[in-house]
Amino acid sequence: MCLSMSGSTTYLFKGEQTLDWSGGVKIDAYKFAKAEAGDKVTINVTGTSLKVFVPSLWKKPVVEDYNGASQYNFTITDNILSALKSEGLQFQGGATLLSVTAKFSGASTPVTGKARACLFSTPTEVGNWSTNIDIASDVIVSAKVQEGDYLRINFEHTGTGAQIKVADVNWNAIYENYSVADDVDACELLLNNEMVENIKAGDLHIQGKNLCIENVALASESRNDIFLSEAFDNSVVINENKDTQVDVALQRTLKVDVWNTFSVPFNFNIEGSALNDATVMKVKSVDEHNATIYFETATTIEAGKAYMVKTNNTIENPSFTGVTVNNAPIANSTDNDHFQFVGTYNPKMVTETEAGTVYGISGVNTLAKIKANTSIKGMRAYFVVDTNMATAKLNFDGEVTAIDVINAAQPVMGGKVYNLNGQLVGECLSVMPKGIYIVGGKKVVK
């Protein structure tokens, strides 16, 4: 069935676009088809100035600021609603536009159950049947798909006359709709046993016309287990299961005899958990004068906090039973602006602005710079070091490590994945189906 998602967050723009005072960036009118008075719009930018307005109402901008904030919010009013739906929204200024999201209340039909696993989260335009979205079978199997789960596909319209098709590995259609209504922004498919076995046996394919596929998830009305992947945006799973006790399976590996960063959206006691035999460290304090972050042994994990973990044996895809999901915002674990240690539940792309200040742990326990347009995997953490600091050290219970900030480091995280046509198809090569891809400007065979 197709449905509209009530109160869902919709991406109106996502990327990195430099604005100016002549043309700027415009969000087309059709993207506001479901807008109503009272709906909220959030704008994320970097820069010094921003002006946002409906073209015919340019003398009354919804945002006008010259102080360089990083986020702006405005409420759609009756005064601009009609013009917004017919003209769209214009952005100008001395800033870089990063994203624009909205919470539209115009949709009325709720989604079924709760999302329990994200299978795809790289917004991709399918064009006129020209681009396939392929979801690897091992990702579907890892998410423990079962009969009775719902396959939920969220999308945005990029034009009129939208169409969509979902097919199994042999291109047998399991869902088709060649006249998707303009006010519909999601499809849900109840999976029977035959469908489950087919998509576990091979990749899942999505095609269409005039749609941008935002994400694909598994949902359930009765299950109490969720799957959080290092490769996908887990926000919908975390938000829909907040304050709920669940069993969690992580798709990530903690490597042996090296420091791994770690952050999850739930609390648990380390003793008796999947990390029982690991050394787990939390931030104790920061000494700015000696450029040192001090760590101490942790006995519990707190949601949203960043940790360092060293294991005696490789821990692959750890699971945690009976934990309560917490969707509170992630905070800097050091409480220090010059030396930060920040967790992330979702893949984080390092922007041009952040490059030079963001660091990760390399395979040889070196604190290495992460290059621009490189993705940090989810359920990890990263360091942010002030550009005025020439070095930084980590001190574990009195033992100063050889982890120093170095400038000529290779990226420590995987980058964006493109097909041979140059189209972005993913953020992590490890979850892509077998094939030939372009990663970091080089051809890679998986």
C-alpha positions in Angstrom: 0.0 0.0 0.0 1.0 3.6 -0.4 0.6 6.2 2.3 1.6 9.6 3.5 3.7 9.8 6.6 2.2 12.0 9.4 4.6 14.5 10.9 7.7 12.9 9.2 10.8 14.9 8.7 11.2 15.7 5.0 14.5 16.7 3.4 13.9 19.7 1.1 17.6 20.1 0.4 20.6 18.0 1.4 24.2 18.6 0.2 26.7 21.5 0.3 25.9 24.5 -1.9 27.6 27.9 -1.7 25.2 30.8 -1.7 25.6 34.3 -3.1 23.6 37.5 -3.3 22.6 37.1 -7.0 21.0 33.7 -7.7 21.5 31.5 -4.7 19.6 28.3 -4.3 15.9 27.8 -4.9 13.7 24.9 -3.5 10.9 24.2 -6.0 7.3 24.8 -5.1 6.2 21.1 -5.5 8.2 20.2 -2.5 5.8 22.2 -0.4 2.7 20.4 -1.7 1.9 19.0 1.8 2.8 22.1 3.7 0.3 23.7 6.1 0.3 26.7 8.3 2.1 25.9 11.5 4.6 23.5 9.9 8.2 24.0 10.9 11.2 24.4 8.6 14.9 23.9 9.8 17.9 25.3 7.9 21.5 24.2 8.6 24.3 26.4 7.2 27.9 27.6 7.7 28.8 31.2 7.0 28.2 34.8 8.0 24.9 35.8 6.4 21.6 34.4 5.2 18.4 35.6 3.7 15.5 33.2 2.9 12.3 34.4 1.2 9.4 33.5 -1.1 10.2 35.3 -4.4 7.1 37.5 -4.5 7.5 38.3 -0.8 11.2 39.2 -0.9 10.6 42.3 1.2 9.4 40.1 4.0 12.0 37.4 4.4 11.3 34.4 6.7 15.0 34.5 7.7 17.4 37.4 7.6 20.6 37.3 9.6 24.1 38.7 9.4 25.6 37.2 12.5 26.6 33.8 11.2 24.4 31.3 13.1 24.6 27.6 12.1 20.9 26.8 12.3 17.7 28.7 11.6 14.0 27.8 12.2 10.9 29.3 10.9 7.2 28.5 11.0 5.1 28.5 7.8 2.3 31.1 8.3 -1.0 31.6 6.5 0.5 34.8 5.0 3.1 32.9 3.0 1.5 29.5 2.5 -0.2 30.0 -0.8 2.8 31.8 -2.4 5.2 29.2 -1.0 3.2 26.4 -2.7 3.2 28.2 -6.0 6.7 29.8 -6.0 8.9 27.8 -3.7 11.7 29.2 -1.4 14.8 31.2 -2.3 18.1 31.2 -0.4 20.8 33.9 -0.7 23.7 35.2 1.3 27.3 34.6 2.3 26.9 31.1 3.5 27.0 27.4 2.5 23.7 25.7 2.6 24.0 22.2 4.2 20.4 21.0 4.6 16.8 22.1 4.8 14.2 19.9 6.5 10.5 20.3 7.3 7.9 18.6 9.5 4.8 18.6 7.3 1.5 17.8 9.1 -0.5 17.7 5.8 -0.2 13.9 5.6 -2.9 12.0 7.5 -2.3 8.3 7.3 0.1 6.9 10.0 2.8 4.4 9.2 2.4 0.8 10.4 4.3 -0.3 13.4 7.8 0.9 14.3 10.9 0.9 12.2 13.3 -1.8 13.4 16.1 -1.6 10.8 17.3 0.8 8.2 18.4 -0.9 4.9 19.2 2.2 2.8 19.7 5.9 3.7 21.5 7.7 0.9 18.9 10.0 -0.9 19.0 8.9 -4.5 17.0 10.1 -7.5 15.8 7.2 -9.6 15.1 9.5 -12.6 13.2 8.0 -15.5 13.9 4.4 -14.7 17.5 5.2 -15.2 19.0 4.4 -11.8 18.6 1.3 -9.7 18.8 1.2 -5.9 20.3 -2.2 -4.9 20.1 -3.4 -1.3 22.5 -6.3 -0.6 21.0 -9.5 0.7 23.5 -9.8 3.5 22.2 -6.5 4.9 18.7 -7.8 4.8 19.7 -11.1 6.4 21.7 -9.2 9.1 18.5 -7.2 9.9 16.8 -10.6 10.6 13.9 -10.0 8.3 10.9 -12.2 9.0 7.4 -12.9 7.6 5.1 -10.2 8.9 7.7 -7.4 8.7 6.8 -4.4 6.6 9.2 -3.0 3.9 8.8 0.7 4.2 10.1 3.0 1.4 10.2 6.8 2.0 10.6 9.1 -1.0 10.2 12.6 -2.2 8.7 13.6 -5.6 11.0 15.3 -8.1 8.3 15.9 -10.6 4.7 14.9 -11.5 3.7 11.4 -12.7 5.8 9.5 -10.2 6.2 5.7 -10.5 7.9 3.0 -8.5 8.8 -0.7 -8.7 10.3 -3.0 -6.1 11.8 -6.3 -7.4 13.7 -9.4 -6.1 17.0 -10.6 -7.3 15.5 -12.0 -10.5 13.6 -8.8 -11.2 10.3 -10.3 -10.3 8.1 -7.4 -9.1 7.0 -7.6 -5.4 5.4 -4.1 -5.6 4.5 -1.8 -8.5 2.7 1.5 -8.7 2.7 3.5 -12.0 0.6 6.4 -10.7 1.9 7.5 -7.3 -0.2 10.3 -6.0 1.5 13.7 -5.5 0.6 13.7 -1.7 2.0 10.2 -1.1 5.6 10.0 0.2 5.9 6.4 1.3 5.1 2.9 0.4 4.7 -0.1 2.8 4.7 -3.7 1.8 3.7 -6.5 4.1 6.2 -9.3 3.5 5.0 -12.9 3.2 7.2 -16.0 3.6 7.9 -16.2 -0.2 9.0 -12.6 -0.4 11.2 -13.0 2.6 13.0 -16.0 1.2 13.5 -14.3 -2.2 15.0 -11.1 -0.8 17.2 -13.1 1.6 18.5 -15.2 -1.3 19.5 -12.2 -3.5 19.6 -8.4 -3.7 16.5 -6.2 -3.5 16.1 -3.7 -6.4 14.1 -0.4 -6.5 13.4 1.5 -9.7 11.1 4.3 -10.6 10.4 7.7 -12.2 10.4 11.2 -10.8 11.2 10.1 -7.2 14.1 10.6 -4.8 14.3 7.5 -2.5 15.1 8.9 0.9 15.4 5.7 2.9 14.3 2.1 3.1 13.4 0.4 6.4 11.9 -2.7 7.9 9.1 -2.1 10.3 7.1 -4.3 12.7 3.9 -4.1 14.8 5.0 -6.7 17.3 8.7 -7.4 17.4 11.0 -6.0 20.1 14.3 -6.3 18.4 16.1 -3.6 16.4 19.1 -3.5 14.1 21.5 -0.5 14.0 24.0 -0.4 11.1 27.3 1.5 11.0 26.5 2.2 7.3 23.0 3.8 7.5 21.2 6.7 9.1 19.6 5.0 12.1 17.5 8.1 13.2 14.1 6.7 12.2 14.8 3.4 14.1 16.0 5.3 17.2 13.2 7.9 17.2 10.4 5.4 16.7 11.7 3.2 19.5 12.6 5.8 22.0 11.8 4.9 25.6 11.1 1.3 24.5 12.9 -1.7 25.9 14.4 -3.8 23.0 17.0 -6.2 22.0 19.7 -4.5 19.9 21.9 -6.0 17.2 24.7 -3.7 16.0 26.3 -4.1 12.6 29.9 -3.1 13.4 33.2 -4.7 14.4 35.5 -3.9 17.3 39.0 -4.8 16.2 41.4 -6.7 18.5 44.4 -5.0 20.2 43.6 -1.5 18.9 41.6 1.3 20.3 38.1 1.5 18.9 35.7 4.4 19.4 32.2 3.5 20.5 28.8 5.3 21.0 25.3 3.9 21.2 21.8 5.2 22.0 21.2 3.1 25.2 22.6 2.6 28.6 24.0 -0.8 29.8 26.4 -2.3 32.4 29.6 -3.5 30.9 29.9 -6.5 33.1 28.0 -9.4 31.6 27.6 -7.6 28.3 29.2 -8.1 24.9 32.0 -5.8 26.1 32.6 -7.8 29.3 36.2 -8.8 28.5 37.1 -5.5 26.8 38.9 -2.5 28.3 36.5 0.4 28.2 37.6 4.0 28.9 35.6 7.2 29.4 36.7 10.8 29.5 37.8 11.9 32.9 39.2 15.4 32.2 41.1 17.7 29.8 44.4 19.5 30.5 44.6 22.2 27.9 48.1 23.3 29.0 49.5 19.9 28.2 47.1 19.2 25.4 46.0 16.0 27.0 42.6 14.2 27.3 42.6 12.0 30.4 40.6 8.7 30.4 39.5 6.4 33.2 38.0 3.0 33.3 34.2 2.8 32.7 31.9 0.3 34.3 28.7 1.5 32.4 27.9 2.9 29.0 25.7 5.9 28.9 23.6 6.8 25.8 25.1 9.6 23.7 28.6 9.4 25.4 31.8 8.6 23.5 34.1 5.8 24.7 37.4 4.1 23.8 37.3 0.3 23.7 40.2 -2.2 23.3 39.4 -5.9 23.0 41.3 -9.2 23.5 39.3 -10.8 20.7 37.6 -9.3 17.7 33.9 -8.5 18.5 31.8 -8.7 15.4 28.2 -7.5 15.4 27.6 -7.4 19.2 24.1 -7.6 20.6 22.6 -6.2 23.8 19.4 -7.6 25.5 16.7 -5.7 27.3 18.1 -2.1 26.8 16.0 1.1 26.6 16.4 3.3 23.5 17.3 6.9 24.3 17.1 9.5 21.5 18.5 12.4 23.5 20.9 14.6 21.5 24.5 13.5 21.5 26.8 15.8 23.5 30.6 16.5 23.6 32.0 14.0 26.2 34.8 16.3 27.2 32.8 19.4 28.0 35.8 21.3 26.5 35.5 23.3 23.3 39.2 22.9 22.3 39.5 19.2 22.7 36.2 17.4 21.9 35.2 13.7 21.8 31.8 13.3 20.1 29.8 10.1 19.4 27.7 9.5 16.3 25.0 6.9 15.8 24.9 7.5 12.0 27.5 7.9 9.3 28.9 11.5 9.5 30.3 13.2 6.4 33.2 15.5 7.2 32.6 18.8 5.4 35.1 21.1 3.8 34.6 23.5 6.8 35.3 20.7 9.4 38.3 19.2 7.6 41.5 19.9 9.5 39.8 19.8 12.9 38.2 16.3 12.9 40.3 13.3 13.8 39.7 9.5 14.1 41.8 6.6 15.3 43.8 4.8 12.6 44.7 1.1 12.6 48.0 1.8 14.3 46.5 3.8 17.2 47.3 7.1 15.7 45.0 10.1 16.0 44.7 11.0 12.3 43.0 13.8 10.4 39.9 12.8 8.5 39.8 14.4 5.0 36.9 16.4 3.7 34.0 14.4 2.0 35.0 11.3 4.0 32.4 9.4 6.0 32.8 8.4 9.7 30.8 5.2 10.3 28.0 5.0 12.8 28.2 3.8 16.4 31.7 5.4 16.5 33.1 8.6 17.9 35.6 11.3 16.6 37.8 13.9 18.1 37.6 17.6 17.3 40.8 19.5 18.0 41.1 23.3 17.8 43.2 24.4 14.8 45.4 26.4 17.2 46.5 23.2 18.9 49.6 21.7 17.4 49.4 18.3 19.2 47.1 16.3 21.4 47.6 13.2 23.6 45.4 10.6 25.2 46.2 9.5 28.8 44.6 6.2 29.9 44.6 5.8 33.6 48.0 7.4 33.9 49.6 5.8 30.9 50.3 8.3 28.1 49.9 6.7 24.7 51.7 7.4 21.5 48.6 8.8 20.0 49.5 12.2 18.7 47.8 14.5 16.2 49.6 14.3 12.8 49.0 16.4 9.8 49.9 14.0 6.9 47.5 11.2 7.7 45.5 9.0 5.4 41.8 8.9 5.9 40.7 6.5 8.6 37.1 6.0 7.5 35.5 4.8 4.3 34.3 7.3 1.7 31.3 7.7 -0.6 30.6 4.9 -3.1 29.8 5.7 -6.8 28.8 3.5 -9.7 30.7 3.6 -13.0 28.3 6.3 -14.2 29.4 8.6 -11.4 26.2 8.3 -9.5 26.3 8.2 -5.7 25.0 4.8 -4.6 26.1 4.5 -0.9 28.2 5.7 2.0 30.0 2.4 2.8 31.4 -0.2 0.4 31.0 -3.1 2.9 27.2 -3.1 2.6 27.0 -2.7 -1.2 26.2 -5.7 -3.4 29.0 -7.3 -5.4 30.1 -5.2 -8.4 32.5 -2.6 -9.6 32.5 0.8 -7.8 34.4 4.1 -7.6 35.6 4.9 -4.1 38.0 7.7 -3.4 38.5 8.3 -7.1 39.7 4.7 -7.6 37.9 1.7 -9.2 37.2 -1.0 -6.7 35.9 -4.6 -7.3 33.8 -6.1 -4.6 
